[in-house]
Amino acid sequence: MNVRMFAGASVLALAGWMSAAPAQAADLECKMTFNLAGWSVFYQTATGNGTVRCNNGQSMSVHLRVKGGGLTFGKSQITNGVGKFSGIGNISEIKGHYADAGVHAGAANSAGARVMTKGNVSLALSGTGKGWDLGVAFGAFIIE
């Protein structure tokens, strides 16, 4: 009987410990729709806004800024852009500065895509727009 009581108590203790252990957060699937407009003459700047929606029902309005520099010239506008986040467990993790670097060239109507990171969080952007640009730029894509 002592062996049965010990085994039963051990099973109950193990079950209690397992239910108390924190569950690892699954990656959320979050997408952002956005508009962005800006210019560059050595210094690159752009501003815009967007909405982030996640598969758990959360959503958030965001303000976007691009800052940087390099050998870059142009003026551009992106409408109905799309961003896809990966590596996040909570919608609040999308805010911050993402490292951005790229070579760009375009005239009139154009399309493009970029991938940038902020720690473990990645953001893949794609969109179509209007304008003209040429250059190499380094900087930050900021979500507030």
C-alpha positions as CSV (number, residue, x, y, z in Angstrom):
1,M,0.0,0.0,0.0
2,N,2.8,2.4,0.7
3,V,4.2,2.0,-2.8
4,R,0.7,2.7,-4.3
5,M,0.3,5.8,-2.1
6,F,3.8,7.1,-3.1
7,A,3.1,6.4,-6.8
8,G,-0.2,8.1,-6.6
9,A,1.2,11.1,-4.8
10,S,4.1,11.3,-7.3
11,V,1.7,11.3,-10.3
12,L,-0.5,14.1,-8.7
13,A,2.6,16.2,-7.8
14,L,3.9,15.8,-11.4
15,A,0.5,16.7,-12.9
16,G,0.4,19.8,-10.7
17,W,3.9,20.9,-11.6
18,M,3.2,20.5,-15.3
19,S,0.0,22.5,-15.2
20,A,1.9,25.3,-13.2
21,A,4.7,25.5,-15.7
22,P,4.4,28.5,-18.1
23,A,3.3,27.6,-21.6
24,Q,5.6,28.9,-24.3
25,A,3.9,31.6,-26.3
26,A,3.2,30.7,-29.9
27,D,4.3,33.1,-32.6
28,L,1.5,35.4,-33.5
29,E,0.7,36.0,-37.2
30,C,0.5,39.8,-37.6
31,K,0.1,41.8,-40.8
32,M,0.3,45.5,-41.3
33,T,-1.3,47.6,-44.0
34,F,0.3,51.0,-44.5
35,N,0.9,54.2,-46.5
36,L,4.2,55.9,-46.6
37,A,5.6,59.0,-48.4
38,G,9.0,60.7,-48.3
39,W,12.1,62.1,-50.0
40,S,15.9,61.8,-50.0
41,V,18.8,64.1,-50.8
42,F,21.7,62.3,-49.0
43,Y,19.4,62.3,-46.0
44,Q,16.4,60.0,-46.3
45,T,13.1,60.6,-44.5
46,A,9.5,59.4,-44.8
47,T,6.4,59.2,-42.7
48,G,3.2,57.3,-42.8
49,N,0.6,55.4,-40.9
50,G,-0.8,51.9,-40.8
51,T,-2.8,49.3,-39.0
52,V,-1.5,46.0,-37.6
53,R,-3.9,43.1,-37.2
54,C,-3.0,39.7,-35.6
55,N,-4.6,36.3,-35.8
56,N,-5.6,36.5,-32.1
57,G,-7.9,39.4,-32.8
58,Q,-5.6,42.2,-31.6
59,S,-5.2,45.3,-33.7
60,M,-3.2,48.5,-33.3
61,S,-2.9,51.8,-35.3
62,V,0.7,52.7,-35.8
63,H,2.7,55.8,-37.0
64,L,5.7,55.0,-39.3
65,R,8.9,56.9,-39.8
66,V,12.0,56.2,-41.9
67,K,15.3,58.0,-41.2
68,G,18.7,57.4,-42.8
69,G,21.3,58.6,-45.1
70,G,23.7,57.6,-47.8
71,L,24.1,58.3,-51.5
72,T,20.4,58.6,-52.2
73,F,18.2,61.0,-54.1
74,G,14.4,60.9,-54.8
75,K,10.8,61.2,-53.8
76,S,8.4,58.3,-53.4
77,Q,5.0,57.3,-52.1
78,I,3.8,53.8,-51.2
79,T,0.0,53.2,-51.0
80,N,-1.6,50.0,-49.7
81,G,1.7,48.5,-48.6
82,V,1.7,45.2,-46.7
83,G,4.0,44.1,-43.9
84,K,4.3,40.7,-42.3
85,F,5.8,40.2,-38.8
86,S,7.5,37.0,-37.6
87,G,9.0,36.1,-34.2
88,I,6.5,37.9,-32.0
89,G,4.5,36.6,-29.1
90,N,2.6,39.9,-28.3
91,I,1.4,42.7,-30.6
92,S,3.3,45.2,-28.4
93,E,6.6,43.8,-29.6
94,I,6.1,45.3,-33.1
95,K,7.0,48.8,-31.9
96,G,10.5,50.1,-32.2
97,H,13.5,50.7,-34.5
98,Y,14.1,48.1,-37.3
99,A,17.5,48.1,-39.0
100,D,17.2,49.0,-42.7
101,A,19.6,49.0,-45.6
102,G,19.2,48.8,-49.3
103,V,19.9,49.8,-52.8
104,H,17.0,51.3,-54.7
105,A,16.2,52.6,-58.1
106,G,12.9,53.4,-59.7
107,A,10.9,55.8,-61.9
108,A,7.2,56.5,-62.2
109,N,5.2,53.4,-61.0
110,S,7.3,50.8,-59.1
111,A,7.1,47.8,-56.8
112,G,9.4,46.6,-54.1
113,A,10.1,44.5,-51.1
114,R,12.3,44.7,-48.0
115,V,13.1,42.6,-45.0
116,M,14.3,44.2,-41.8
117,T,14.9,43.1,-38.2
118,K,14.6,44.3,-34.6
119,G,16.2,41.7,-32.3
120,N,14.2,38.4,-32.8
121,V,11.4,40.2,-34.7
122,S,11.5,40.3,-38.5
123,L,9.4,42.5,-40.8
124,A,8.9,41.8,-44.5
125,L,7.5,44.8,-46.4
126,S,6.1,44.9,-49.9
127,G,4.1,47.5,-51.8
128,T,3.7,49.5,-55.0
129,G,4.1,53.2,-55.3
130,K,4.9,56.3,-57.4
131,G,7.9,58.5,-57.6
132,W,11.5,58.3,-58.6
133,D,14.6,57.3,-56.6
134,L,18.2,56.2,-56.9
135,G,20.9,55.4,-54.4
136,V,22.2,53.4,-51.5
137,A,20.8,54.1,-48.0
138,F,21.2,52.9,-44.4
139,G,18.9,53.8,-41.6
140,A,16.0,52.9,-39.4
141,F,12.3,52.0,-40.0
142,I,10.5,53.1,-36.9
143,I,7.1,51.9,-35.7
144,E,5.4,54.0,-33.0
